Amino acid sequence: MASNTPRPPKAERNATAREQARQLHARQQTAAKRNSLFLKLGVVVAVVAIIAIVVTLVLQNNKTSIPDAGQAPSHGNKFGGYTLTPDGLTDTPTMSVDKEAVPDAGTIDGKKVPGGVTEGKKGEPVQVVIYADMSCPVCKDFETQYGAELEKMADAGDITLEYRIATFLDRTSPTNYSSRAANAVACVADSKPEAFSDYLTALFEQQPEEGSKGLPNAKLAKIAEESGAGDISSCADGTEFRPWADYVNAGFQKYEIGGTPSAYINGHEWKIGEEDFKQVLDKAVADNK
């Protein structure tokens, strides 16, 4: 049956067809742009995922390659410290350590203190315990300002001076420089304790920029040799004392040390920026006599 609806003129039909074609083309372009965007986003997500996997594998390899337990260096105490003497470092028993078995914290005047931190009796040397990280620039400034004076006071018998080398700044280094440097420090403590102080000073003097790759192991060994510690190249290039470094840092975390440098003077925490270190130390020495 024929339709009674009049057919549109040809020109109108052509215009309608062109408009429909234009709309179809526009939809196709929008779909193409959307698909292109999804493709690009997919590539970005894939790249990020690959990077995340690689980083995770590297971190896992770094972590799993270092056992939780290992040998402590000679002259390292059970709290993770090295105590200076006029001739080098205090002797300690041979021992193994495990980062899962750090000694408990103590308490002085109701406040939590790291294990091994004590309040000296009258007439005894004042105990000074310093936490430092070899990547820490403020630790370098602290040692530059106070290191020589602290050694002088230790040699005079006014204080006992103990260093505990943390490694929490590994998180800023792509090569775990803090742990590698701590390992090298342990190598020197173990084999040449009389060079310990000079080596510590030299490492701070030649400290690399925080967050960088740090000094290579060969350079750590060279500085040791220049400091009178002899050849520690095989030790510095290995991981013999990396479990010890992890053990010390586990204590740093367990005792909730806020950062480095941190110091405990006669059982009381000195907080950087709040009090003048030398004034607090001199007062503690005077009060203990």
ABEGO torsion letter per residue (X at the ends): XBBABBBBBAAAAAAAAAAAAAAAAAAAAAAAAAAAAAAAAAAAAAAAAAAAAAAAAAAAAAAAABBABBBBBBGBBAAGBBBBBAAEBBBBBBBBBBAAABBBBBBBGGBBBBBGBBBBBBGBBBBBBBBBBAABAAAAAAAAAAAAAAAAAAAAGABBBBBBBBAAAAAABAAGAAAAAAAAAAAAAAABAAAAAAAAAAAAAABBBBGBAEBBAAAAAAAAAAAGAEBAAAAAABAAAAAAAAAAAAAAAAAGBAEOBBBBBGGBBBBBGABBAAAAAAAAAAAAX
